[in-house]
Amino acid sequence: MGNHSLHLLIIFMSFQCFLAYHTMAKPSMTSNPAAIKFIKSSCKSTLYPVLCVQCLSAFANTVKQSEKQLAHAALSVSLSRAKSTTIFVSKLNRIRGLKPREKQAVKDCLDTMSDSVDQINKSIPELGHTGQFSAGQDFMWHVSNVQTWVSAALTDENTCLDGFSGPGMNGNVKAALRVRILHVAQVTSNALALVNRFADRHRPRTISNSP
């Protein structure tokens, strides 16, 4: 009976998470055709281009054709999804009926996801420092911080998944977490790719002093 109740609780929590993902503002594909085209073209540089377009088309009017604004939107989506998943893991960590190994894996996952949220959260204002008055080494300093922190966030998300590998970890808990962590990791991977794209296209050119 206890396992059955646990199964139902996980299903209920999963449904809540599903609703949270799918009740977000729908993208307006006709509001700014030029921006939508720009987003689709930029998303080709990511590992998950379809997901990239799905997540970022809603920001077309803000992004327009700015690589910096696109990277900012991608980070915002990543932060939102990471926060939502962390809340889900936190709730899962408090329910009864988990096996000892599952309980520890969930606790570890909560720690790594919380760190992931922190890393993404501080990367957003740091990206903002790469403005028109930021040039040369100053630009590279700020954008390098963003790349480092978002990369660390992605590592945290993958670490959470690793905690559920091996025998005895193939139940409902693993299934419920896996789909969410994979989604967050894919969104974060896309955000990192777009940050890298922004950095590469706006990297200061070295001026040679050679005659």
N, C-alpha and C positions, 0 to 999 in steps of 0.2 A: 504493500500500500504506500509505503514511504517513497519507493522508487517511482511509482506511478504519479504521485503528487509532485515529485521533483520534475518529472517529465512534462507534466501539464504546466507547471510554473515556468519552465524554460520556454515552452511553446508560447505562452502568454507574453513573456518578456520579449521574445523574438518578434512577435506580432506588433508590439508597441514600437520596437526599433524600426520595423518595416514601415509603419505608418509615419514615423518621424522622418525617414528618408524621402518618402514619396509624397509628403504634403508640403514640400518646399515649393517656392515660387517656380512656376513653369517658365521655361525660356520662351521669349518672344522672338521667334525665328524671322519675323518680318519687320521688326522694329528698326533694325540697322543692318541691312544686307551686306554692306561693305565690312562691318565689324564681324559679322558672322563668318564671312569668307576669310578674314584675317585670322580668326580663332581656329577655324578648320585647318588652315595652312600651318599655323603655329603648332597645333596639336600633333601634326605629323612627326614632330621631333620627339614625341613622348613614346613610352612603351605601350600605353593604353590609349590610343587616339580617340576611339569611339567614346570611352568613358570621359575623356578630356573634354570633348565637344559637348557631351550631355551635361556635364557639371558647369561648364563655363559660358555656355550660350546665353544663360540668363543675365550675364553681366555685360552683354554686348554694348549697351548704351553707355556704360561706364568705361569699359576697356577701349572702345573705338578701335584705334589701330596702334595702341601703345603697348609695347612689350613689357614695360614696367608695370602698367596697370593689369595686364594679363597675369603676370607673375604674382602680383598682389592678390588678385581674385582667386588664383589657384591656391595660394597659401591660406586664404580665408576659408575656402571650402575644406581644405585639409584640416584646419583647426576645428571647424564646426563638426566634422565627422569624427575626429579624434576625441573631442569632448563628449560627443554622444556615445561613442563606444566605451569610453572610460566610465561613464555613468552606468552603462549596461554591465560592465565588468564589476563595478562596485556593488551593484545590486546582487549580482551572481555570487560575489564573495560573502554575502550575508545570509544566503539561504542555507537551510539544513539539508542533510542527506548526501553531501558530496563525499567522495572517497578521500582519504587523507592525501593521496598524491594529487588528486584533482584540486583539492582545497589549496595545497601549496602552489600548484601551477597557476591557479586563478589569482592568488595573492601576489605572486611574482609578476603576473601579467598586469595587475593593477598598478604595481610600482613602475613598470616599464612604460605603460600607457600614460601614466601621470607625468612621467619625465618627457614623453613624446609631446604631450600637450604644452608643457613648459618650453620646450625647444622651439616648437612652431610659433608659439605665442610671442616669444621675444624676437623671432626672425621678421615678423611683420613690420614693426616700427624701424627695425634695422634696415630693411629694404627702403623705407621711406627716406633714410639718410643719403641714399644714392641719388639725390636730386640735382638740380641744375647748378648748385653751388659746390657740388662734390665732384672733384676731378682728380685725375692721376692716381697717386697712391691712396688718397683718401677714398676714392670710389672703390678701389680694389679691396681696401681694408673692410669696408662695410659689406660689400657683396660677398667677400670671402667668409665673413662671419655668418651670413645667411646660408650660404652653401654648406658650411660646416654644421650648423644647427639643424638644418632640414635633413641632412644626411644622417645625423645622429638620431633624429626622430624616426627615420625610416628603419634604422638599425634596431631601435627599441621595439618597433612594431613587429619586425621579423623575429626578434628575440622572444616576444610573447608567443608567437606561433611555435617556436622551437620547444617551448616548455610543455607542449601537448603531444610531442612525438613519442614514439616507442609503444610497447605493449601496455595494455590496461588503460589507454587513454583514447579509446575510440567510441565513447558514448555520446550522449546528448550534449554534455557540456562542451566537448571538443567541437562538435558539429555547430553548435550555436555560436561559439566564439570564432571559429575559423572563417566563416563567411563574412563576419564583420571586420575582423582584423585584416583579412585579405583585401577587402574593399578600401579600408583606410590606407593600407600600405600602397595600393595601386594609385589612389588619389595623391598620396604624398610623393610617390615616385614621379607622377606627372608634374607636380608642383616643382620638384627639384629640377626636372628637365627644363621647365620653362624659366626658372631662375638662371640655370646655366645658359640658356639661349639668350636671355637678357644680358648676362654678364659678357658672353662672347661677342655680342653685337655692339656693345658699348664700352668694351675694354679699351683703355687709352692706348693709342698707337705709340710705340717707341720711336723716338726721333733719333736717327743716327747722326753722330757728330763727325763721322768720317768725311774726308774731303772728297 
